[in-house]
Amino acid sequence: MEKIGVIDVWTKGRSPLPDAKREKLESQNALKQKEEGYEQLRELCHLGEYDLATQLANRFPHWGYRISDGIVVEQIEDS
């Protein structure tokens, strides 16, 4: 946060983020979402809700997980 004296009242909004910083923030956000997704899937499997966990994993494929025999496993991409 900037101090009041540093803020230019004539400019609109924030200054744009540099590309490198924006990419870093996006990758951090994606990693956080992946970790939170894993925890959700793991908890559903722990509760015995394998079908729900499978549906959730299919709904968010960018997390990179699938459910196999009631266990959360990392999805391996076939390229």
N, C-alpha and C positions, 0 to 999 in steps of 0.2 A: 504494500500500500504506500502511496506517495504522500509526502507531507503537503499540507495545504499550499504552502508557498511555492512549491514546485509545479503544481497543476496549472496548466494554461486553460483559462476559462473560455477561450475562444475556439478551442478545438473540440470536435465532437467525439465522444467515446474514448476508448482506449487506443493506444497505438498498436498496430498489428504485430503479432508475434513473428519473430524470424522463423524461417522454414525449419531449421534444425531444431529449434525449441518446440515448435508445433509437432513435429514428427516424434520427438522424445515424449511429449505429453500423450500423444495418441497411442504410442506403443506401451507406455505405462498403464494407460486406461484399459487397453486390450488385455494386458497381462492380469490386471486386477479383475476384470470381468471373467477371464478364464478361470482364475483361482476361485472366485465366488461361485461360478458355475459348477466347478468340481465339488465344492463343499455341498451345494444343493443336491447334486446327483448322488453323492456319497450318503447323505442323510436319508434320501428317499430309499436307497438300497438297504440301508441299515434298518429302516422301518418296514422293509418287505414290499415296498411299492415299486416293483421292478418295471411294470408297464408304464407307470407315470414317469419314472426315471428315463425310460426309453423314449417316450414321447417328448420329454424335455430336451434330451440330447439331440433328437431329430429336429426339434424346433430351432435349436441354436447350434448348427453345425460348426460355426466359427470358433466354438470353444475347443473343438478337437477331441471330444470324448464320445464313447459309445458304451452301451451296457452289454456285458457278456457274462452269462451265467450268474447274474445278480451282482456283478462287480463292475466298477467304473474302470475302463481301460482307455488309454490314449488311442485315438484314431490314427491309423497309418494310411497316408494317402498313396494310392497307386497311380504313379505317373508314367 
